[in-house]
Amino acid sequence: MPVNAIVKDKIILGVDPGTVVLGYGLIHIKASKLIMIEAGCIKLDKYADHGIRLKMIFDRLSEIIDTHHPDELAIEAPFYGKNVQSMLKLGRAQGVAIAAALAKEIPYVEYAPRKIKQSVTGNGAASKEQVASMLEHVLENFRMPKELDATDGLATALCHHFSTSGNMAQLGKEAKGWAGFLKKNPGRVVG
């Protein structure tokens, strides 16, 4: 396939890694439509052993991959924190999620949390609620998940789409935030 060819039909799995709650979301890019397939969380708080949590991440993501056959994985990169032990655990969760994709020969890309928020909302410091609200306006078939970790997974997938679609028509750059988005997309406003 030529380097500049734009894939018109693909599925992206987005993952917001965590060792207590891991959020994921799948979007289907079909021509110019952005369609939500599924979003949810893998809850791991009932498992005391860190190794068991990592195995559960691998097993559950492998099941999701087998069910939906994503073409690519987009994953949120760990951010720098003061608690080194927490960062190490988060890095392991991210590594296991990547390993689940690589075991199925699915390529992956990492995105910084700020980049994800910027590409979806136009604001790199947006709240989880702002990200979820924008997703509702951008994705067809959107159903608000119970947990915001799931919307973070969807946002990661959407960020990947915007970053690889060839036109870099990210909402934040093209629409200049909410007001610009609504002005450019009057058909997406539900009255």
Secondary structure, DSSP 8 states (H G I E B T S, - for coil): --TT---SEEEEEEEE--SSEEEEEEEEEETTEEEEEEEEEEE-TT---HHHHHHHHHHHHHHHHHHH--SEEEEE-----S-HHHHHHHHHHHHHHHHHHHHTT--EEEE-HHHHHHHHHS-TT--HHHHHHHHHHHSBT----SSHHHHHHHHHHHHHHHHHSSS---HHHHH-HHHHHHHH-GGG---
